[in-house]
Amino acid sequence: MKILLVTTTHHQPGNTGLWLDTLAAPYYAFIEAGADVQVASPKGGRVTLDPTAEQHHQLLADQDAIYWLENSLKLSEVSAENYDSIFIAGGRGAMWDLVDNKELNALLQDFNKAHKPIAAVAHGVAGLCCSKDKSGMSLLAGRNVTAISNEEEKGEVPFPLETRLKEIGAVFYKGEKVVSDENIITGRNAEAAVETAEAVIEQLESNYYVHFKI
């Protein structure tokens, strides 16, 4: 298995950036399952962490993981054909630089065409909500999803995620920890990060997308 973890690199004064546990928890779940994990971001290079988030001490003491936080790949330099799944981490920064991102949109469409697992957790789901195919059809239209609800949102964001998901035709499940709809897997918040990754692993180990294509 080879997994692409995608993270925001957005930074501005306040509490934007990556919520570290939404990357660290799936990172270790994938590593423990024997996967090769790489990290990518819109700009590449160093990943900005949300200073208000509790830091993941295991990852911050792990030189292999720190390498990826300092040297993330650029989204424009990666290809879906080289990975078995994509997982978008959370953090409010995702609401800025992973929304309407052309490189991410192209990747998501390629993963979806191959029926490979596409996962996102918390604010990372914003990276999915604006992905459209050439006809303008949303990736999430008619799909069951979860994410940070409007009631749970405590910080400053450019738009209410729950509202946007409903506007594009997604079926929003408020309060559900993890929601899977075929190859689309979404997690509600940071506490759902491990379970969201486990759902991805389950699909990959069952060769879900291979059987789907057949």
Secondary structure by P-SEA (a helix, b strand, c coil): cbbbbbbbccccccccccaaaaaaaaaaaaaaaccbbbbbccccccccccccccccccccccaaaaaaaabbbbccccccccccbbbbbbcccccccccccaaaaaaaaaaaaaccbbbbccccccccccccccccccccccccccccccccccccccccaaaaaaaacccccccccccccccbbbbccccaaaaaaaaaaaaaaaaaaaaaac
